[in-house]
């Protein structure tokens, strides 16, 4: 599997969000490179779980749509009289 990569703006926004959360909830100062490394850790360890769940959700949607299409095709079939 390829590595999950975030754009720099997204990565920076996540680092800022994590830093703010830790400060607000745990009174912990995690900023700069420490926040960036924490985001990297989260992306590497938890990212695949969320990514795979997203894929599973997409597959379920596609499966449902494909079943609806299959049903619609079956409904327009004409009887064969031989």
Secondary structure as UniProt FT lines:
FT   HELIX           8..26
FT   HELIX           32..45
FT   HELIX           47..75
//
